[in-house]
Amino acid sequence: MRIVVEASRDHGTEIPRTLCLNVNRIEVVEVLDQWYGPDYRYCKVKDADDALYILRLDERRSEWHLTMFASARAQTSQRNHAAAAQSQ
């Protein structure tokens, strides 16, 4: 999914600060991880509600794409399910 990302530059690298998904504006509170490929870069970011997003920047086209989203509730549910499976 193509999205609008407002970014700032930190040592020459674009760092996502806000995401615009449809009519929702989401503030990035933390960049958790980044990794690189030949013509792209991925950023794993978190918003104020602890939701996680993985964003892909096509550096040749300067286009951002949303590749993954996990709400805080979904993450908690997944952790609880994994813990219950381990205790059985």
C-alpha distance (Angstrom), angle and dihedral (degrees) to the residues before:
residue distance angle dihedral
M1 . . .
R2 3.78 . .
I3 3.80 113.7 .
V4 3.78 139.4 175.4
V5 3.79 113.7 -107.3
E6 3.77 124.4 -172.3
A7 3.78 108.2 -152.5
S8 3.75 139.3 179.5
R9 3.77 126.6 -147.2
D10 3.79 119.1 -111.8
H11 3.82 114.1 -178.7
G12 3.82 89.5 -23.8
T13 3.82 95.1 -49.6
E14 3.80 123.6 112.1
I15 3.82 110.5 -121.0
P16 3.84 117.3 -165.0
R17 3.83 112.7 -120.1
T18 3.83 102.9 165.9
L19 3.80 136.0 12.2
C20 3.77 124.9 -152.4
L21 3.80 112.8 -154.1
N22 3.79 110.9 177.6
V23 3.83 101.7 -53.5
N24 3.83 95.9 -21.2
R25 3.79 120.2 102.2
I26 3.80 111.9 -158.4
E27 3.79 122.8 -165.6
V28 3.80 115.9 -141.8
V29 3.80 109.4 -136.3
E30 3.79 98.2 177.8
V31 3.80 140.4 14.3
L32 3.81 103.2 -143.5
D33 3.79 100.9 -178.1
Q34 3.81 144.2 -9.7
W35 3.77 132.1 -162.4
Y36 3.77 133.9 178.4
G37 3.78 140.3 -137.0
P38 3.81 132.0 -179.3
D39 3.83 96.8 -76.2
Y40 3.78 103.8 2.1
R41 3.77 144.9 55.7
Y42 3.79 130.1 -150.7
C43 3.81 123.5 -148.2
K44 3.79 124.4 -167.2
V45 3.81 108.1 -154.6
K46 3.81 138.4 175.1
D47 3.81 129.3 -146.1
A48 3.83 129.6 -149.2
D49 3.84 90.9 -88.5
D50 3.85 90.3 55.6
A51 3.81 92.2 -110.6
L52 3.81 114.0 149.9
Y53 3.79 126.4 -134.4
I54 3.78 131.0 -176.1
L55 3.78 111.4 -154.1
R56 3.80 126.0 -168.4
L57 3.79 120.1 -153.3
D58 3.80 115.6 -157.7
E59 3.79 95.4 -151.5
R60 3.82 95.5 -165.5
R61 3.81 92.1 55.9
S62 3.82 98.1 28.2
E63 3.82 89.1 -129.1
W64 3.79 125.7 143.7
H65 3.81 122.5 -149.4
L66 3.80 131.2 -171.4
T67 3.81 108.1 -128.0
M68 3.82 100.8 168.6
F69 3.80 139.9 13.9
A70 3.81 128.5 -177.6
S71 3.79 121.7 177.6
A72 3.79 119.4 -140.5
R73 3.82 89.6 -113.2
A74 3.81 91.7 53.6
Q75 3.81 91.0 49.2
T76 3.83 91.8 50.8
S77 3.80 91.4 47.6
Q78 3.79 91.3 50.1
R79 3.84 92.2 49.5
N80 3.83 91.6 48.3
H81 3.81 91.1 49.4
A82 3.81 91.5 49.9
A83 3.82 91.7 48.3
A84 3.81 91.6 49.5
A85 3.81 91.0 49.7
Q86 3.81 91.0 51.7
S87 3.80 93.6 50.8
Q88 3.80 93.1 54.8
